Amino acid sequence: MLPEPAVMNGRRSFPLEEAEELMKLCEPGIIDKTRYLVRSGKHVFEVDEFYGENEGLVVAEIELESEEESFVKPDFIGKEVTGDVRYYNSQLMKKPYKTW
């Protein structure tokens, strides 16, 4: 018997059969990007550099305990886009960055 999948940072591994079923729920298409982990102070930003139809788009994300939590903002960070649905992967499939 296999052990339970490990849960790390909200992510976990799945048995192949379960993963195949979950993939059926996904919208078609592929988002082509490279993710970089960038430390800034005590936090780590996940920085996604997009390619293909989303070439030129770079998005940085940070996980905070609350909206009031302070963090060191790196110089490369631009405008705040939290809540702007255009930046969601599902929306980038439907209306790529290059069409904005």
PyMOL commands that set and color helices and strands:
alter all, ss='L'
color gray80, all
select helices_A, chain A and resi 16-25+52-54+85-87+89-94+97-99
alter helices_A, ss='H'
color red, helices_A
select strands_A, chain A and resi 7-8+11-12+33-40+43-50+58-61
alter strands_A, ss='S'
color yellow, strands_A
deselect
rebuild
show_as cartoon
